[in-house]
Amino acid sequence: MANSRSALKRVRKTKSETSRNRGLKSRMKSSRKGVLSAVESGDPKAAQSAYDKFASAADKAAKKGAIHKKTASRLKSRVASRINSLSA
């Protein structure tokens, strides 16, 4: 267990940050699954609207520091290519 006051504060901060990051990542993963299921069903409009929600969730997670900016970009790019292959 932490001994100093600063270490105790770090424990408190880590707990709240971990909770926030877990929520952001979970929201992002769930919305990504929604996009991929829409792509599997073959509905481009549903896939595009789900992609918009996913892109927003990924950008928010990157903005808050839950994931790296380039990770968000990579995930969005991969999902977008799946949607584009649907319409092609």
N, C-alpha and C positions, 0 to 999 in steps of 0.2 A: 504494500500500500504506500501511497505517496506520503512523504514526511514533511516537506516544506509547504508553505502557503501557495507558492507559485505552482508547485506540482499538483496540489489539490485543485487549483483553478484549471489547470490543463486537463485534469480528469473530467471536470464538469463540462468544459468546452468541447472536449472530444466526444463526450456522450451526446451532446446536442447536435454537433456537426455530423456525427455518424448517423443519427436519426434523420436529419434533413437530407443527407446524401442518399440514404437508403430509399427514402420516399421519391426523390427525384429520379433515381435510377430505375426504380420499380415502375414509375409512371411512363418513363421512356421505353422500357422493355415491353410493357403491356401495349402501348400504342404501336410499337414496331410489329408485334405479333398480329395486331389488327390489320395493319397494312398488308402483311404477308398473307393473311387469310383471305383478304379481299383480292389479292393478286391470284391466289389459288382458285378462287371462285370465278375469276375471269371478268370481273366487273371493273372497267377502267374508272368510272366516275366515283365509285365507292373507294377504290384504291387511292385515287387522287385526294379525296377529302380526308381519308385516314392518313395519308402521307403528310398533309398539311399539319395535322395534329401532332404527328410524330416529329416532324421537323421543328415545330415549336417546342416540344418537350425536350428534344435533344439540345437545342440552342439554349434553353433555360438551364439545363443540367451543366452545360459547358460554361455558361455565364457565372453560375454559382460555384464552379470549381469541383463539381461532383465527378465530371469526366473532363478529359483534355479537349481543347478546341478542335484539334485535328482528328480526334476520335469521333467527335460528333459529325464532322465533315465527312469522314470516311463512311460512317454508318448511313448518313443521308444519301451519299453518292451510290452506295450499293443498293439501297432500297429503291432509289430513283431509277437505276438501270433495270431493276426487275419490272417496274411499272412501264418503262419505255419499251421493254421487250414484249409486254402485253399488247400494246397498241400496234406494234410492228408486224 
